[in-house]
Amino acid sequence: MLTEHKRDLAEQSRKAAEQSRAEADNAYRNAMNLSPAQFVEMERIKNAVRVCAIKDAHCTFIIGSHVDPVVSVK
C-alpha cells in the first residue's frame, strides 16, 4: 500500500514537471515568434548537435524531405 502511494506521488510529480516544461517551451516558442513546426525543427537541430558533439560520434545528415532510404539488402 505504501509502495503504491509512493508510486502515485512520483507519477504526479513527473506529470507536473512535464506540464511545467511544456508550458515553458510554449512560452519560449511564443517569445521567439516560432510556429509549432519551427519550434520542433529547432529542437531537432539542437538534439542533433548535442548527439554529434559526443566524442567519437559519427553523424550523417540527409537534408531535405521525402527522401526514400537506400538500404542494401545483400
All heavy atoms as a GROMACS GRO file, in nm:
protein
  578
    1MET      N    1   0.083  -0.119   0.000
    1MET     CA    2   0.000   0.000   0.000
    1MET      C    3   0.088   0.126   0.000
    1MET      O    4   0.063   0.217  -0.075
    1MET     CB    5  -0.091  -0.003   0.123
    1MET     CG    6  -0.191   0.107   0.127
    1MET     SD    7  -0.328   0.066   0.020
    1MET     CE    8  -0.439   0.194   0.059
    2LEU      N    9   0.192   0.126   0.083
    2LEU     CA   10   0.282   0.242   0.090
    2LEU      C   11   0.358   0.258  -0.041
    2LEU      O   12   0.373   0.369  -0.091
    2LEU     CB   13   0.379   0.225   0.207
    2LEU     CG   14   0.475   0.342   0.230
    2LEU    CD1   15   0.396   0.471   0.257
    2LEU    CD2   16   0.568   0.312   0.345
    3THR      N   17   0.403   0.146  -0.100
    3THR     CA   18   0.475   0.150  -0.227
    3THR      C   19   0.385   0.206  -0.337
    3THR      O   20   0.429   0.285  -0.420
    3THR     CB   21   0.524   0.009  -0.265
    3THR    OG1   22   0.605  -0.041  -0.159
    3THR    CG2   23   0.603   0.010  -0.394
    4GLU      N   24   0.262   0.163  -0.339
    4GLU     CA   25   0.166   0.212  -0.438
    4GLU      C   26   0.145   0.362  -0.422
    4GLU      O   27   0.138   0.436  -0.520
    4GLU     CB   28   0.034   0.136  -0.421
    4GLU     CG   29  -0.058   0.148  -0.540
    4GLU     CD   30  -0.179   0.056  -0.526
    4GLU    OE1   31  -0.160  -0.065  -0.503
    4GLU    OE2   32  -0.290   0.108  -0.539
    5HIS      N   33   0.136   0.408  -0.299
    5HIS     CA   34   0.118   0.551  -0.272
    5HIS      C   35   0.240   0.630  -0.319
    5HIS      O   36   0.227   0.735  -0.382
    5HIS     CB   37   0.094   0.573  -0.122
    5HIS     CG   38   0.080   0.717  -0.085
    5HIS    ND1   39  -0.028   0.794  -0.126
    5HIS    CD2   40   0.160   0.798  -0.012
    5HIS    CE1   41  -0.012   0.917  -0.079
    5HIS    NE2   42   0.101   0.922  -0.009
    6LYS      N   43   0.360   0.578  -0.291
    6LYS     CA   44   0.482   0.644  -0.335
    6LYS      C   45   0.489   0.649  -0.488
    6LYS      O   46   0.533   0.748  -0.546
    6LYS     CB   47   0.605   0.575  -0.279
    6LYS     CG   48   0.628   0.601  -0.132
    6LYS     CD   49   0.756   0.535  -0.086
    6LYS     CE   50   0.779   0.562   0.061
    6LYS     NZ   51   0.904   0.502   0.108
    7ARG      N   52   0.448   0.541  -0.553
    7ARG     CA   53   0.447   0.538  -0.699
    7ARG      C   54   0.350   0.642  -0.754
    7ARG      O   55   0.382   0.712  -0.850
    7ARG     CB   56   0.410   0.398  -0.748
    7ARG     CG   57   0.420   0.385  -0.900
    7ARG     CD   58   0.388   0.247  -0.951
    7ARG     NE   59   0.263   0.200  -0.895
    7ARG     CZ   60   0.240   0.076  -0.856
    7ARG    NH1   61   0.334  -0.015  -0.864
    7ARG    NH2   62   0.123   0.041  -0.807
    8ASP      N   63   0.234   0.654  -0.693
    8ASP     CA   64   0.136   0.755  -0.736
    8ASP      C   65   0.192   0.896  -0.718
    8ASP      O   66   0.175   0.982  -0.806
    8ASP     CB   67   0.005   0.741  -0.658
    8ASP     CG   68  -0.076   0.620  -0.699
    8ASP    OD1   69  -0.050   0.565  -0.808
    8ASP    OD2   70  -0.167   0.582  -0.623
    9LEU      N   71   0.259   0.921  -0.606
    9LEU     CA   72   0.319   1.053  -0.584
    9LEU      C   73   0.428   1.083  -0.686
    9LEU      O   74   0.436   1.195  -0.738
    9LEU     CB   75   0.376   1.061  -0.442
    9LEU     CG   76   0.275   1.069  -0.328
    9LEU    CD1   77   0.347   1.066  -0.193
    9LEU    CD2   78   0.191   1.194  -0.340
   10ALA      N   79   0.509   0.982  -0.717
   10ALA     CA   80   0.615   1.001  -0.817
   10ALA      C   81   0.555   1.029  -0.954
   10ALA      O   82   0.604   1.115  -1.028
   10ALA     CB   83   0.704   0.878  -0.822
   11GLU      N   84   0.449   0.959  -0.988
   11GLU     CA   85   0.381   0.980  -1.117
   11GLU      C   86   0.322   1.120  -1.125
   11GLU      O   87   0.334   1.188  -1.227
   11GLU     CB   88   0.273   0.874  -1.136
   11GLU     CG   89   0.210   0.878  -1.273
   11GLU     CD   90   0.111   0.764  -1.295
   11GLU    OE1   91   0.142   0.651  -1.256
   11GLU    OE2   92   0.004   0.792  -1.351
   12GLN      N   93   0.260   1.166  -1.017
   12GLN     CA   94   0.204   1.301  -1.014
   12GLN      C   95   0.314   1.406  -1.026
   12GLN      O   96   0.299   1.507  -1.094
   12GLN     CB   97   0.124   1.322  -0.886
   12GLN     CG   98  -0.006   1.244  -0.880
   12GLN     CD   99  -0.071   1.252  -0.743
   12GLN    OE1  100  -0.030   1.328  -0.658
   12GLN    NE2  101  -0.175   1.171  -0.724
   13SER      N  102   0.427   1.380  -0.962
   13SER     CA  103   0.541   1.471  -0.969
   13SER      C  104   0.596   1.479  -1.111
   13SER      O  105   0.625   1.588  -1.162
   13SER     CB  106   0.650   1.425  -0.872
   13SER     OG  107   0.762   1.509  -0.881
   14ARG      N  108   0.611   1.364  -1.177
   14ARG     CA  109   0.659   1.362  -1.316
   14ARG      C  110   0.562   1.435  -1.407
   14ARG      O  111   0.602   1.510  -1.496
   14ARG     CB  112   0.676   1.218  -1.364
   14ARG     CG  113   0.806   1.154  -1.320
   14ARG     CD  114   0.831   1.023  -1.394
   14ARG     NE  115   0.725   0.926  -1.376
   14ARG     CZ  116   0.718   0.839  -1.276
   14ARG    NH1  117   0.812   0.838  -1.183
   14ARG    NH2  118   0.619   0.753  -1.269
   15LYS      N  119   0.432   1.414  -1.387
   15LYS     CA  120   0.332   1.480  -1.469
   15LYS      C  121   0.339   1.631  -1.452
   15LYS      O  122   0.334   1.706  -1.550
   15LYS     CB  123   0.192   1.430  -1.432
   15LYS     CG  124   0.082   1.488  -1.517
   15LYS     CD  125  -0.054   1.430  -1.479
   15LYS     CE  126  -0.163   1.494  -1.563
   15LYS     NZ  127  -0.295   1.442  -1.529
   16ALA      N  128   0.354   1.677  -1.329
   16ALA     CA  129   0.365   1.821  -1.302
   16ALA      C  130   0.491   1.878  -1.366
   16ALA      O  131   0.489   1.988  -1.423
   16ALA     CB  132   0.364   1.847  -1.152
   17ALA      N  133   0.601   1.804  -1.359
   17ALA     CA  134   0.726   1.850  -1.418
   17ALA      C  135   0.714   1.860  -1.570
   17ALA      O  136   0.759   1.957  -1.631
   17ALA     CB  137   0.840   1.757  -1.380
   18GLU      N  138   0.652   1.761  -1.633
   18GLU     CA  139   0.633   1.763  -1.778
   18GLU      C  140   0.540   1.877  -1.819
   18GLU      O  141   0.562   1.942  -1.921
   18GLU     CB  142   0.577   1.629  -1.827
   18GLU     CG  143   0.679   1.518  -1.825
   18GLU     CD  144   0.795   1.544  -1.920
   18GLU    OE1  145   0.774   1.593  -2.032
   18GLU    OE2  146   0.909   1.515  -1.880
   19GLN      N  147   0.436   1.902  -1.739
   19GLN     CA  148   0.345   2.012  -1.769
   19GLN      C  149   0.418   2.146  -1.759
   19GLN      O  150   0.402   2.232  -1.846
   19GLN     CB  151   0.225   2.010  -1.672
   19GLN     CG  152   0.120   2.114  -1.702
   19GLN     CD  153   0.048   2.090  -1.833
   19GLN    OE1  154   0.022   1.976  -1.871
   19GLN    NE2  155   0.017   2.196  -1.905
   20SER      N  156   0.500   2.161  -1.657
   20SER     CA  157   0.578   2.284  -1.642
   20SER      C  158   0.673   2.303  -1.758
   20SER      O  159   0.690   2.413  -1.810
   20SER     CB  160   0.657   2.282  -1.511
   20SER     OG  161   0.570   2.289  -1.401
   21ARG      N  162   0.737   2.194  -1.799
   21ARG     CA  163   0.830   2.202  -1.913
   21ARG      C  164   0.756   2.240  -2.040
   21ARG      O  165   0.803   2.323  -2.118
   21ARG     CB  166   0.901   2.069  -1.930
   21ARG     CG  167   0.998   2.071  -2.046
   21ARG     CD  168   1.081   1.945  -2.055
   21ARG     NE  169   1.163   1.952  -2.173
   21ARG     CZ  170   1.193   1.850  -2.250
   21ARG    NH1  171   1.148   1.730  -2.219
   21ARG    NH2  172   1.267   1.864  -2.356
   22ALA      N  173   0.640   2.182  -2.063
   22ALA     CA  174   0.561   2.214  -2.182
   22ALA      C  175   0.519   2.360  -2.182
   22ALA      O  176   0.526   2.428  -2.285
   22ALA     CB  177   0.438   2.123  -2.190
   23GLU      N  178   0.478   2.409  -2.067
   23GLU     CA  179   0.439   2.550  -2.057
   23GLU      C  180   0.558   2.642  -2.082
   23GLU      O  181   0.546   2.743  -2.151
   23GLU     CB  182   0.377   2.577  -1.921
   23GLU     CG  183   0.240   2.513  -1.904
   23GLU     CD  184   0.188   2.517  -1.763
   23GLU    OE1  185   0.255   2.574  -1.674
   23GLU    OE2  186   0.078   2.462  -1.740
   24ALA      N  187   0.675   2.606  -2.030
   24ALA     CA  188   0.796   2.686  -2.051
   24ALA      C  189   0.837   2.682  -2.199
   24ALA      O  190   0.873   2.786  -2.256
   24ALA     CB  191   0.910   2.635  -1.964
   25ASP      N  192   0.832   2.564  -2.260
   25ASP     CA  193   0.865   2.553  -2.402
   25ASP      C  194   0.770   2.637  -2.487
   25ASP      O  195   0.813   2.705  -2.581
   25ASP     CB  196   0.857   2.407  -2.449
   25ASP     CG  197   0.975   2.324  -2.405
   25ASP    OD1  198   1.075   2.381  -2.356
   25ASP    OD2  199   0.968   2.200  -2.420
   26ASN      N  200   0.643   2.634  -2.454
   26ASN     CA  201   0.544   2.711  -2.531
   26ASN      C  202   0.566   2.861  -2.513
   26ASN      O  203   0.556   2.939  -2.609
   26ASN     CB  204   0.403   2.670  -2.493
   26ASN     CG  205   0.303   2.706  -2.600
   26ASN    OD1  206   0.331   2.694  -2.719
   26ASN    ND2  207   0.187   2.752  -2.559
   27ALA      N  208   0.597   2.904  -2.391
   27ALA     CA  209   0.625   3.045  -2.367
   27ALA      C  210   0.750   3.089  -2.445
   27ALA      O  211   0.751   3.197  -2.506
   27ALA     CB  212   0.645   3.070  -2.217
   28TYR      N  213   0.852   3.004  -2.448
   28TYR     CA  214   0.975   3.034  -2.524
   28TYR      C  215   0.943   3.043  -2.673
   28TYR      O  216   0.986   3.134  -2.742
   28TYR     CB  217   1.079   2.927  -2.497
   28TYR     CG  218   1.206   2.943  -2.576
   28TYR    CD1  219   1.297   3.044  -2.545
   28TYR    CD2  220   1.237   2.858  -2.682
   28TYR    CE1  221   1.415   3.059  -2.617
   28TYR    CE2  222   1.353   2.872  -2.754
   28TYR     CZ  223   1.442   2.972  -2.721
   28TYR     OH  224   1.557   2.987  -2.793
   29ARG      N  225   0.864   2.946  -2.723
   29ARG     CA  226   0.825   2.944  -2.864
   29ARG      C  227   0.752   3.072  -2.900
   29ARG      O  228   0.781   3.135  -3.002
   29ARG     CB  229   0.736   2.822  -2.891
   29ARG     CG  230   0.692   2.811  -3.037
   29ARG     CD  231   0.592   2.700  -3.056
   29ARG     NE  232   0.466   2.723  -2.991
   29ARG     CZ  233   0.370   2.803  -3.038
   29ARG    NH1  234   0.388   2.872  -3.149
   29ARG    NH2  235   0.257   2.817  -2.973
   30ASN      N  236   0.659   3.113  -2.816
   30ASN     CA  237   0.583   3.236  -2.841
   30ASN      C  238   0.673   3.359  -2.837
   30ASN      O  239   0.660   3.449  -2.920
   30ASN     CB  240   0.469   3.250  -2.741
   30ASN     CG  241   0.356   3.154  -2.768
   30ASN    OD1  242   0.330   3.117  -2.882
   30ASN    ND2  243   0.288   3.110  -2.663
   31ALA      N  244   0.766   3.362  -2.742
   31ALA     CA  245   0.857   3.476  -2.731
   31ALA      C  246   0.948   3.487  -2.853
   31ALA      O  247   0.986   3.598  -2.893
   31ALA     CB  248   0.942   3.464  -2.604
   32MET      N  249   0.982   3.374  -2.913
   32MET     CA  250   1.067   3.372  -3.032
   32MET      C  251   0.986   3.386  -3.161
   32MET      O  252   1.042   3.387  -3.270
   32MET     CB  253   1.146   3.241  -3.037
   32MET     CG  254   1.244   3.223  -2.923
   32MET     SD  255   1.380   3.339  -2.930
   32MET     CE  256   1.467   3.277  -3.070
   33ASN      N  257   0.853   3.396  -3.147
   33ASN     CA  258   0.763   3.406  -3.263
   33ASN      C  259   0.780   3.289  -3.360
   33ASN      O  260   0.785   3.307  -3.481
   33ASN     CB  261   0.782   3.539  -3.336
   33ASN     CG  262   0.739   3.656  -3.253
   33ASN    OD1  263   0.634   3.653  -3.190
   33ASN    ND2  264   0.822   3.758  -3.247
   34LEU      N  265   0.791   3.169  -3.304
   34LEU     CA  266   0.805   3.048  -3.385
   34LEU      C  267   0.672   2.974  -3.392
   34LEU      O  268   0.597   2.969  -3.294
   34LEU     CB  269   0.909   2.954  -3.324
   34LEU     CG  270   1.052   3.006  -3.314
   34LEU    CD1  271   1.138   2.906  -3.237
   34LEU    CD2  272   1.110   3.031  -3.452
   35SER      N  273   0.647   2.915  -3.506
   35SER     CA  274   0.530   2.826  -3.518
   35SER      C  275   0.565   2.696  -3.446
   35SER      O  276   0.684   2.668  -3.421
   35SER     CB  277   0.500   2.798  -3.665
   35SER     OG  278   0.601   2.714  -3.720
   36PRO      N  279   0.465   2.615  -3.414
   36PRO     CA  280   0.498   2.486  -3.352
   36PRO      C  281   0.594   2.403  -3.438
   36PRO      O  282   0.686   2.342  -3.385
   36PRO     CB  283   0.361   2.419  -3.338
   36PRO     CG  284   0.267   2.533  -3.321
   36PRO     CD  285   0.320   2.639  -3.414
   37ALA      N  286   0.574   2.403  -3.570
   37ALA     CA  287   0.663   2.326  -3.658
   37ALA      C  288   0.805   2.381  -3.654
   37ALA      O  289   0.902   2.303  -3.653
   37ALA     CB  290   0.609   2.328  -3.801
   38GLN      N  291   0.820   2.512  -3.650
   38GLN     CA  292   0.953   2.572  -3.642
   38GLN      C  293   1.020   2.537  -3.510
   38GLN      O  294   1.140   2.509  -3.506
   38GLN     CB  295   0.945   2.724  -3.658
   38GLN     CG  296   0.910   2.770  -3.797
   38GLN     CD  297   0.880   2.918  -3.802
   38GLN    OE1  298   0.818   2.973  -3.710
   38GLN    NE2  299   0.923   2.983  -3.910
   39PHE      N  300   0.944   2.538  -3.402
   39PHE     CA  301   1.000   2.504  -3.271
   39PHE      C  302   1.047   2.359  -3.269
   39PHE      O  303   1.156   2.329  -3.221
   39PHE     CB  304   0.895   2.528  -3.161
   39PHE     CG  305   0.945   2.493  -3.024
   39PHE    CD1  306   1.032   2.577  -2.957
   39PHE    CD2  307   0.907   2.374  -2.964
   39PHE    CE1  308   1.079   2.544  -2.830
   39PHE    CE2  309   0.954   2.340  -2.838
   39PHE     CZ  310   1.040   2.426  -2.771
   40VAL      N  311   0.966   2.269  -3.323
   40VAL     CA  312   1.003   2.128  -3.327
   40VAL      C  313   1.131   2.110  -3.410
   40VAL      O  314   1.221   2.035  -3.371
   40VAL     CB  315   0.888   2.041  -3.383
   40VAL    CG1  316   0.933   1.900  -3.414
   40VAL    CG2  317   0.772   2.039  -3.284
   41GLU      N  318   1.141   2.178  -3.523
   41GLU     CA  319   1.261   2.170  -3.606
   41GLU      C  320   1.383   2.224  -3.533
   41GLU      O  321   1.491   2.165  -3.538
   41GLU     CB  322   1.240   2.245  -3.738
   41GLU     CG  323   1.358   2.239  -3.832
   41GLU     CD  324   1.388   2.100  -3.886
   41GLU    OE1  325   1.310   2.006  -3.865
   41GLU    OE2  326   1.494   2.086  -3.951
   42MET      N  327   1.367   2.334  -3.461
   42MET     CA  328   1.477   2.390  -3.384
   42MET      C  329   1.523   2.291  -3.277
   42MET      O  330   1.643   2.269  -3.258
   42MET     CB  331   1.436   2.522  -3.317
   42MET     CG  332   1.548   2.588  -3.239
   42MET     SD  333   1.496   2.734  -3.150
   42MET     CE  334   1.394   2.662  -3.021
   43GLU      N  335   1.429   2.227  -3.209
   43GLU     CA  336   1.464   2.128  -3.107
   43GLU      C  337   1.534   2.007  -3.170
   43GLU      O  338   1.628   1.952  -3.113
   43GLU     CB  339   1.340   2.083  -3.030
   43GLU     CG  340   1.284   2.190  -2.939
   43GLU     CD  341   1.379   2.229  -2.828
   43GLU    OE1  342   1.426   2.140  -2.755
   43GLU    OE2  343   1.409   2.349  -2.815
   44ARG      N  344   1.489   1.967  -3.289
   44ARG     CA  345   1.553   1.855  -3.359
   44ARG      C  346   1.699   1.888  -3.389
   44ARG      O  347   1.788   1.808  -3.366
   44ARG     CB  348   1.479   1.823  -3.489
   44ARG     CG  349   1.533   1.698  -3.559
   44ARG     CD  350   1.482   1.685  -3.701
   44ARG     NE  351   1.530   1.793  -3.786
   44ARG     CZ  352   1.654   1.801  -3.836
   44ARG    NH1  353   1.743   1.709  -3.808
   44ARG    NH2  354   1.688   1.901  -3.915
   45ILE      N  355   1.723   2.009  -3.438
   45ILE     CA  356   1.859   2.052  -3.470
   45ILE      C  357   1.944   2.058  -3.344
   45ILE      O  358   2.058   2.011  -3.342
   45ILE     CB  359   1.857   2.189  -3.542
   45ILE    CG1  360   1.794   2.172  -3.681
   45ILE    CG2  361   1.996   2.248  -3.551
   45ILE    CD1  362   1.758   2.303  -3.748
   46LYS      N  363   1.890   2.114  -3.235
   46LYS     CA  364   1.966   2.121  -3.110
   46LYS      C  365   2.003   1.982  -3.060
   46LYS      O  366   2.115   1.960  -3.013
   46LYS     CB  367   1.886   2.197  -3.004
   46LYS     CG  368   1.883   2.345  -3.028
   46LYS     CD  369   1.805   2.430  -2.932
   46LYS     CE  370   1.741   2.377  -2.812
   46LYS     NZ  371   1.662   2.474  -2.737
   47ASN      N  372   1.911   1.886  -3.072
   47ASN     CA  373   1.939   1.750  -3.027
   47ASN      C  374   2.042   1.683  -3.116
   47ASN      O  375   2.128   1.609  -3.068
   47ASN     CB  376   1.811   1.667  -3.020
   47ASN     CG  377   1.726   1.704  -2.902
   47ASN    OD1  378   1.777   1.736  -2.796
   47ASN    ND2  379   1.595   1.701  -2.920
   48ALA      N  380   2.037   1.708  -3.247
   48ALA     CA  381   2.137   1.651  -3.338
   48ALA      C  382   2.275   1.705  -3.305
   48ALA      O  383   2.374   1.630  -3.302
   48ALA     CB  384   2.100   1.682  -3.483
   49VAL      N  385   2.284   1.834  -3.279
   49VAL     CA  386   2.412   1.895  -3.243
   49VAL      C  387   2.463   1.833  -3.113
   49VAL      O  388   2.582   1.801  -3.100
   49VAL     CB  389   2.398   2.048  -3.230
   49VAL    CG1  390   2.519   2.111  -3.164
   49VAL    CG2  391   2.372   2.111  -3.366
   50ARG      N  392   2.375   1.815  -3.017
   50ARG     CA  393   2.414   1.757  -2.888
   50ARG      C  394   2.466   1.614  -2.905
   50ARG      O  395   2.570   1.577  -2.849
   50ARG     CB  396   2.293   1.757  -2.794
   50ARG     CG  397   2.325   1.725  -2.651
   50ARG     CD  398   2.204   1.739  -2.558
   50ARG     NE  399   2.146   1.872  -2.567
   50ARG     CZ  400   2.017   1.896  -2.597
   50ARG    NH1  401   1.934   1.798  -2.618
   50ARG    NH2  402   1.971   2.019  -2.602
   51VAL      N  403   2.399   1.534  -2.986
   51VAL     CA  404   2.442   1.395  -3.007
   51VAL      C  405   2.575   1.391  -3.082
   51VAL      O  406   2.664   1.313  -3.048
   51VAL     CB  407   2.333   1.316  -3.085
   51VAL    CG1  408   2.386   1.184  -3.134
   51VAL    CG2  409   2.211   1.295  -2.997
   52CYS      N  410   2.589   1.475  -3.184
   52CYS     CA  411   2.712   1.473  -3.264
   52CYS      C  412   2.830   1.532  -3.189
   52CYS      O  413   2.945   1.514  -3.232
   52CYS     CB  414   2.689   1.546  -3.396
   52CYS     SG  415   2.578   1.451  -3.503
   53ALA      N  416   2.807   1.603  -3.081
   53ALA     CA  417   2.916   1.660  -3.002
   53ALA      C  418   2.982   1.555  -2.913
   53ALA      O  419   3.089   1.580  -2.858
   53ALA     CB  420   2.864   1.776  -2.917
   54ILE      N  421   2.920   1.438  -2.901
   54ILE     CA  422   2.976   1.331  -2.820
   54ILE      C  423   3.105   1.284  -2.885
   54ILE      O  424   3.112   1.266  -3.007
   54ILE     CB  425   2.876   1.214  -2.807
   54ILE    CG1  426   2.750   1.259  -2.734
   54ILE    CG2  427   2.940   1.096  -2.735
   54ILE    CD1  428   2.638   1.158  -2.735
   55LYS      N  429   3.207   1.262  -2.805
   55LYS     CA  430   3.336   1.220  -2.857
   55LYS      C  431   3.323   1.092  -2.940
   55LYS      O  432   3.252   0.999  -2.902
   55LYS     CB  433   3.433   1.195  -2.740
   55LYS     CG  434   3.572   1.163  -2.785
   55LYS     CD  435   3.666   1.141  -2.669
   55LYS     CE  436   3.803   1.114  -2.728
   55LYS     NZ  437   3.890   1.049  -2.637
   56ASP      N  438   3.390   1.092  -3.052
   56ASP     CA  439   3.390   0.978  -3.145
   56ASP      C  440   3.254   0.951  -3.210
   56ASP      O  441   3.232   0.842  -3.263
   56ASP     CB  442   3.441   0.850  -3.078
   56ASP     CG  443   3.585   0.861  -3.032
   56ASP    OD1  444   3.662   0.933  -3.098
   56ASP    OD2  445   3.621   0.798  -2.931
   57ALA      N  446   3.164   1.047  -3.206
   57ALA     CA  447   3.035   1.030  -3.273
   57ALA      C  448   3.057   1.047  -3.423
   57ALA      O  449   3.135   1.131  -3.467
   57ALA     CB  450   2.935   1.132  -3.222
   58HIS      N  451   2.989   0.967  -3.499
   58HIS     CA  452   2.994   0.978  -3.645
   58HIS      C  453   2.852   1.010  -3.691
   58HIS      O  454   2.762   0.927  -3.678
   58HIS     CB  455   3.042   0.847  -3.708
   58HIS     CG  456   3.180   0.809  -3.663
   58HIS    ND1  457   3.292   0.869  -3.712
   58HIS    CD2  458   3.222   0.718  -3.572
   58HIS    CE1  459   3.399   0.817  -3.654
   58HIS    NE2  460   3.358   0.725  -3.567
   59CYS      N  461   2.833   1.130  -3.742
   59CYS     CA  462   2.700   1.174  -3.779
   59CYS      C  463   2.691   1.199  -3.929
   59CYS      O  464   2.783   1.255  -3.989
   59CYS     CB  465   2.663   1.303  -3.705
   59CYS     SG  466   2.656   1.281  -3.527
   60THR      N  467   2.580   1.160  -3.986
   60THR     CA  468   2.549   1.188  -4.125
   60THR      C  469   2.410   1.247  -4.128
   60THR      O  470   2.318   1.194  -4.064
   60THR     CB  471   2.552   1.058  -4.210
   60THR    OG1  472   2.681   1.001  -4.201
   60THR    CG2  473   2.520   1.089  -4.355
   61PHE      N  474   2.395   1.356  -4.200
   61PHE     CA  475   2.265   1.421  -4.210
   61PHE      C  476   2.218   1.421  -4.354
   61PHE      O  477   2.295   1.454  -4.445
   61PHE     CB  478   2.271   1.566  -4.160
   61PHE     CG  479   2.302   1.574  -4.013
   61PHE    CD1  480   2.432   1.590  -3.969
   61PHE    CD2  481   2.201   1.564  -3.920
   61PHE    CE1  482   2.461   1.597  -3.835
   61PHE    CE2  483   2.229   1.569  -3.784
   61PHE     CZ  484   2.359   1.586  -3.742
   62ILE      N  485   2.095   1.383  -4.375
   62ILE     CA  486   2.033   1.392  -4.506
   62ILE      C  487   1.937   1.509  -4.499
   62ILE      O  488   1.842   1.507  -4.420
   62ILE     CB  489   1.959   1.262  -4.543
   62ILE    CG1  490   2.059   1.146  -4.547
   62ILE    CG2  491   1.885   1.278  -4.674
   62ILE    CD1  492   1.996   1.010  -4.565
   63ILE      N  493   1.964   1.611  -4.577
   63ILE     CA  494   1.885   1.732  -4.572
   63ILE      C  495   1.784   1.730  -4.685
   63ILE      O  496   1.818   1.706  -4.800
   63ILE     CB  497   1.975   1.857  -4.580
   63ILE    CG1  498   2.071   1.856  -4.461
   63ILE    CG2  499   1.891   1.984  -4.583
   63ILE    CD1  500   2.175   1.964  -4.464
   64GLY      N  501   1.661   1.755  -4.651
   64GLY     CA  502   1.553   1.753  -4.748
   64GLY      C  503   1.440   1.669  -4.693
   64GLY      O  504   1.453   1.604  -4.590
   65SER      N  505   1.332   1.671  -4.763
   65SER     CA  506   1.218   1.593  -4.715
   65SER      C  507   1.178   1.490  -4.819
   65SER      O  508   1.217   1.498  -4.935
   65SER     CB  509   1.100   1.686  -4.683
   65SER     OG  510   1.062   1.754  -4.800
   66HIS      N  511   1.104   1.395  -4.776
   66HIS     CA  512   1.052   1.289  -4.862
   66HIS      C  513   1.164   1.214  -4.932
   66HIS      O  514   1.159   1.187  -5.051
   66HIS     CB  515   0.953   1.345  -4.965
   66HIS     CG  516   0.845   1.428  -4.902
   66HIS    ND1  517   0.750   1.373  -4.820
   66HIS    CD2  518   0.820   1.559  -4.907
   66HIS    CE1  519   0.670   1.469  -4.777
   66HIS    NE2  520   0.711   1.583  -4.829
   67VAL      N  521   1.268   1.180  -4.855
   67VAL     CA  522   1.380   1.105  -4.909
   67VAL      C  523   1.358   0.959  -4.874
   67VAL      O  524   1.342   0.924  -4.757
   67VAL     CB  525   1.513   1.155  -4.851
   67VAL    CG1  526   1.628   1.071  -4.902
   67VAL    CG2  527   1.534   1.302  -4.883
   68ASP      N  528   1.359   0.873  -4.976
   68ASP     CA  529   1.347   0.731  -4.951
   68ASP      C  530   1.481   0.677  -4.907
   68ASP      O  531   1.583   0.704  -4.973
   68ASP     CB  532   1.301   0.657  -5.078
   68ASP     CG  533   1.159   0.693  -5.118
   68ASP    OD1  534   1.079   0.721  -5.027
   68ASP    OD2  535   1.129   0.692  -5.238
   69PRO      N  536   1.486   0.602  -4.798
   69PRO     CA  537   1.613   0.548  -4.753
   69PRO      C  538   1.665   0.444  -4.851
   69PRO      O  539   1.589   0.372  -4.915
   69PRO     CB  540   1.580   0.485  -4.618
   69PRO     CG  541   1.434   0.463  -4.620
   69PRO     CD  542   1.375   0.565  -4.712
   70VAL      N  543   1.795   0.438  -4.865
   70VAL     CA  544   1.859   0.338  -4.951
   70VAL      C  545   1.929   0.241  -4.858
   70VAL      O  546   2.022   0.277  -4.787
   70VAL     CB  547   1.960   0.406  -5.046
   70VAL    CG1  548   2.029   0.300  -5.133
   70VAL    CG2  549   1.891   0.509  -5.132
   71VAL      N  550   1.884   0.118  -4.862
   71VAL     CA  551   1.939   0.016  -4.774
   71VAL      C  552   1.979  -0.104  -4.857
   71VAL      O  553   1.898  -0.156  -4.934
   71VAL     CB  554   1.836  -0.026  -4.667
   71VAL    CG1  555   1.891  -0.134  -4.576
   71VAL    CG2  556   1.789   0.094  -4.587
   72SER      N  557   2.100  -0.147  -4.841
   72SER     CA  558   2.147  -0.267  -4.911
   72SER      C  559   2.086  -0.389  -4.845
   72SER      O  560   2.088  -0.403  -4.722
   72SER     CB  561   2.299  -0.274  -4.905
   72SER     OG  562   2.342  -0.397  -4.962
   73VAL      N  563   2.029  -0.478  -4.923
   73VAL     CA  564   1.968  -0.599  -4.868
   73VAL      C  565   2.056  -0.721  -4.891
   73VAL      O  566   2.016  -0.832  -4.864
   73VAL     CB  567   1.828  -0.623  -4.928
   73VAL    CG1  568   1.733  -0.515  -4.882
   73VAL    CG2  569   1.833  -0.631  -5.080
   74LYS      N  570   2.176  -0.698  -4.943
   74LYS     CA  571   2.269  -0.810  -4.970
   74LYS      C  572   2.352  -0.841  -4.849
   74LYS      O  573   2.385  -0.766  -4.769
   74LYS     CB  574   2.358  -0.776  -5.088
   74LYS     CG  575   2.279  -0.770  -5.217
   74LYS     CD  576   2.372  -0.739  -5.332
   74LYS     CE  577   2.290  -0.730  -5.460
   74LYS     NZ  578   2.370  -0.705  -5.574
   0.00000   0.00000   0.00000
